[in-house]
Amino acid sequence: MAYDERLAARIRALLSSYSNVEEKRLMGKLAFLVNGSMCCSVSEDSLLIRVPPQDREALLRQAHVSPMQMGTRTMRGFVRVAPPAYRGAARLERWLERGIAAGARE
């Protein structure tokens, strides 16, 4: 698998209270959609979180958060989050809530 299955299981547990959750494999990763909008994606070594573009710069100043690169392009509506930033259920839940809220604003 090209994604962290333990992290995916943690996310499933935290999203279990939502009624409209889908999982989709995208480019070898596992994406989670809530109400039809992607909130996050799990890779082997990090978590991709959807964010409002206007919040991105502030989030990038946090430890363990970096831009999401796709080839030579930087995706403004996403940030990559390294494992230390989502250790523990409360930290991961905050990131997921941020991703869900950003998807709801579409």
C-alpha positions as CSV (number, residue, x, y, z in Angstrom):
1,M,0.0,0.0,0.0
2,A,1.1,3.5,-0.7
3,Y,-0.5,5.0,2.4
4,D,-0.3,4.6,6.2
5,E,-3.0,2.1,7.0
6,R,-2.8,2.8,10.8
7,L,-3.4,6.5,10.1
8,A,-6.3,5.7,7.8
9,A,-7.8,3.6,10.6
10,R,-7.5,6.5,13.0
11,I,-9.2,8.8,10.6
12,R,-12.0,6.3,10.0
13,A,-12.6,6.2,13.7
14,L,-12.7,10.0,14.0
15,L,-15.0,10.4,11.0
16,S,-17.4,7.7,12.1
17,S,-19.8,10.2,13.5
18,Y,-20.3,11.9,10.1
19,S,-23.0,10.4,7.9
20,N,-21.6,11.1,4.4
21,V,-18.0,9.9,4.4
22,E,-16.4,8.3,1.4
23,E,-12.9,6.8,0.8
24,K,-11.3,7.0,-2.6
25,R,-7.9,5.9,-3.9
26,L,-6.3,8.8,-5.7
27,M,-2.8,8.6,-7.2
28,G,-1.8,5.7,-4.8
29,K,-3.0,7.6,-1.8
30,L,-6.3,7.3,0.2
31,A,-8.5,10.3,0.2
32,F,-11.4,10.9,2.6
33,L,-14.4,12.9,1.4
34,V,-17.1,14.3,3.7
35,N,-20.3,15.5,2.0
36,G,-18.6,15.0,-1.4
37,S,-15.6,17.2,-0.7
38,M,-12.1,15.9,0.0
39,C,-11.0,16.9,3.5
40,C,-7.7,14.9,3.6
41,S,-5.5,12.3,2.0
42,V,-3.2,9.8,3.6
43,S,0.2,9.0,2.2
44,E,3.0,6.8,3.4
45,D,4.6,9.5,5.5
46,S,2.2,12.4,5.9
47,L,-1.3,13.8,5.9
48,L,-2.6,16.1,3.2
49,I,-5.2,18.5,4.6
50,R,-7.5,20.8,2.7
51,V,-7.4,24.4,3.9
52,P,-8.9,27.7,2.9
53,P,-6.3,29.4,0.7
54,Q,-6.4,32.5,2.9
55,D,-5.3,30.4,6.0
56,R,-2.5,28.6,4.2
57,E,0.4,31.0,4.9
58,A,-0.4,31.1,8.7
59,L,-0.6,27.3,8.8
60,L,2.8,27.0,7.0
61,R,4.4,28.8,9.9
62,Q,3.5,26.0,12.2
63,A,6.0,23.2,12.9
64,H,5.7,20.1,10.7
65,V,3.5,21.8,8.1
66,S,4.7,22.3,4.5
67,P,3.3,23.3,1.1
68,M,1.7,20.6,-1.0
69,Q,3.7,20.3,-4.2
70,M,2.3,18.5,-7.3
71,G,5.2,18.4,-9.7
72,T,6.3,22.0,-10.1
73,R,3.0,23.4,-8.9
74,T,2.1,24.4,-5.4
75,M,-1.5,23.6,-4.4
76,R,-2.8,26.6,-2.5
77,G,-5.8,24.8,-1.0
78,F,-3.8,22.1,0.8
79,V,-0.9,21.7,3.2
80,R,1.2,18.6,4.0
81,V,1.3,17.7,7.7
82,A,4.1,15.5,9.1
83,P,3.3,12.9,11.8
84,P,4.5,14.9,14.9
85,A,1.7,17.5,14.2
86,Y,-1.0,14.9,14.4
87,R,0.2,12.6,17.2
88,G,-2.7,12.0,19.5
89,A,-6.4,11.9,18.8
90,A,-7.1,15.6,19.7
91,R,-4.4,16.9,17.3
92,L,-5.6,14.7,14.4
93,E,-9.2,15.6,15.0
94,R,-8.3,19.4,14.8
95,W,-6.7,18.8,11.4
96,L,-9.6,16.8,10.2
97,E,-12.1,19.5,11.4
98,R,-10.0,22.1,9.5
99,G,-10.2,20.0,6.3
100,I,-14.0,19.4,6.7
101,A,-14.6,23.1,7.2
102,A,-12.5,24.0,4.2
103,G,-14.4,21.5,2.0
104,A,-17.8,22.9,3.2
105,R,-16.8,26.4,2.1
106,E,-16.5,25.3,-1.6
